[in-house]
Each structure stands twice: as C-alpha cells, then as structure tokens.
Amino acid sequence: MTLRRLAGNAWKMKAIFNNEAEIIRIGEGLAACSLPRAEWTHGAHFAAALWLMRYRPNLDAARAMPGLIRAYNESVGRVNDDNGGYHETITQASLRAARGVLDAYPADMPVWRIVNALMSSGLANPNWLLEYWSRDRLMSVAARRQWLEPDLKSLPF
C-alpha cells in the first residue's frame, strides 16, 4: 500500500480534529496519563504518534511510545500482558506509517490536518495491517511482545 494508494482508499472519514490544541491535548494527555479512556481511539493513537514526532523530536518515537502506551493503559486499569494492552508490532508498524504520512507533508503543516488526512486514508481502517501480516502472525503473543516482520508483503514505509 503506497501513500498515494492510502490517500485514494475507500476508507473516508470526515475531519475528526479541528485544531492543533486538540492534538496537543491528546499527546500531553497520553504522556501525563490523564486522557479519558473513551478518548483513546484509533485516531487518537495516530494523533499521539504524530504529536510525539512533531512536538517531542528529541525523543525517538519508536522507543518512547511503548512506555507511554503501557503507562497509560495501566493508568486506566488495563493490563499489558500476552492477551491485551500494549502490542509491539502494531505500535511499531503504526509509527512507521505515521512517519511516512508526516514526511509526505510540508514541515509547517499543522498536525491536526495531517491526522485528518491520515484518517481519510486506508490507515483509518483498523485492519489495515492485515494487508501485510496474516491474522495469526499479527495476533500472536510473539508479535505482541516484539517486532515481527510482515509475512504477506513488506511495508511501503
């Protein structure tokens, strides 16, 4: 799936963010473990990833995001174990996708606009990863614990 193909995908959504303050609130809410659980949506995951990349460039998102998600999950009563909570392969693949989308736009484009574009693409479909990983491999305990390369085809980003 190329970025161009993502942009033309049938997974169309209306804009979910209206301004940069909403992105900052999600990112800071994740970092402070204060974001209401109901607001930790698929779109919020991407918003937080792009917030981290844009507003905390001194942090390596691939290293920082796992700890942020694990701490947040625990703060809202979720368990990070072999059956639920943090998932390494999904997180790292999503970070790669988010970075690919971020890099496709001008550096001064507001993050909220980038997230809205991303959420109007094939990445809005939570099952987008199944184009690259078989369900069994992606949902395995091994994939939850560590990065597993795709088994169907390589990621385009």
Secondary structure, DSSP 8 states (H G I E B T S, - for coil): --HHHHHHSS--------SHHHHHHHHHHHHTT-S-GGG--HHHHHHHHHHHHHH-TTS-HHHHHHHHHHHHHHHTT---SSSSS--HHHHHHHHHHHHHHHHTS-TTS-HHHHHHHHTTSGGGSTTGGGGTS-HHHHTSHHHHHS----SSS----
